[in-house]
């Protein structure tokens, strides 16, 4: 398992953070995702053999937001 921080474009509301978190947690290969509204960051634990960072970014994009950078 790998861990990554996704820095999201500024979230406009807590519900948006919850939506992104739900989408990430339902994405195959993601073990756990926590999205923090106040910092606009997502901490994601994932299986790099099942999913790539580009796929995580695509999952976030489905919610109407984008990942500005990763760490």
C-alpha positions as CSV (number, residue, x, y, z in Angstrom):
1,X,0.0,0.0,0.0
2,X,1.1,3.5,-0.8
3,X,0.0,6.8,0.7
4,X,-0.4,10.1,-1.2
5,X,-1.7,13.6,-0.5
6,X,-3.8,15.2,-3.1
7,X,-4.0,18.9,-3.0
8,X,-7.4,19.9,-4.4
9,X,-8.6,23.1,-5.8
10,X,-10.3,25.1,-3.1
11,X,-13.3,23.3,-1.9
12,X,-16.4,25.4,-1.6
13,X,-18.3,23.5,1.1
14,X,-18.0,20.5,3.4
15,X,-20.5,18.6,1.3
16,X,-18.1,18.8,-1.6
17,X,-15.4,17.3,0.5
18,X,-17.7,14.5,1.5
19,X,-18.6,13.8,-2.1
20,X,-15.0,13.6,-3.2
21,X,-14.2,11.3,-0.2
22,X,-17.1,9.0,-1.1
23,X,-16.0,8.8,-4.8
24,X,-12.4,8.0,-3.8
25,X,-13.4,5.4,-1.3
26,X,-15.6,3.6,-3.9
27,X,-12.7,3.6,-6.4
28,X,-11.2,0.2,-6.9
29,X,-7.7,0.0,-5.4
30,X,-8.3,2.7,-2.8
31,X,-8.1,1.4,0.7
32,X,-9.0,4.6,2.5
33,X,-9.5,8.3,1.6
34,X,-9.9,11.2,4.0
35,X,-10.8,14.6,2.5
36,X,-10.4,17.7,4.7
37,X,-12.5,20.6,3.7
38,X,-10.6,23.3,5.7
39,X,-7.2,22.4,4.0
40,X,-8.5,21.2,0.6
41,X,-6.4,18.0,1.0
42,X,-7.1,14.4,0.5
43,X,-5.0,11.7,2.2
44,X,-5.3,8.5,0.2
45,X,-4.0,5.0,0.9
46,X,-4.1,2.9,-2.2
47,X,-2.8,-0.2,-3.9
48,X,-0.4,0.9,-6.6
49,X,-0.8,-2.5,-8.4
50,X,-4.5,-1.8,-8.9
51,X,-4.7,2.0,-9.4
52,X,-2.4,4.8,-10.6
53,X,-2.2,8.4,-9.4
54,X,-3.7,9.5,-12.8
55,X,-6.8,7.3,-11.9
56,X,-7.1,9.0,-8.6
57,X,-7.1,12.4,-10.3
58,X,-9.8,11.2,-12.8
59,X,-12.0,10.1,-9.8
60,X,-11.7,13.5,-8.3
61,X,-12.5,15.1,-11.7
62,X,-15.8,13.2,-11.8
63,X,-16.9,15.4,-8.8
64,X,-16.2,18.6,-10.7
65,X,-12.9,19.4,-8.9
66,X,-9.3,18.9,-9.8
67,X,-6.1,17.9,-8.1
68,X,-3.7,20.8,-8.3
69,X,-0.7,18.8,-7.1
70,X,0.4,15.7,-5.2
71,X,2.9,14.9,-2.5
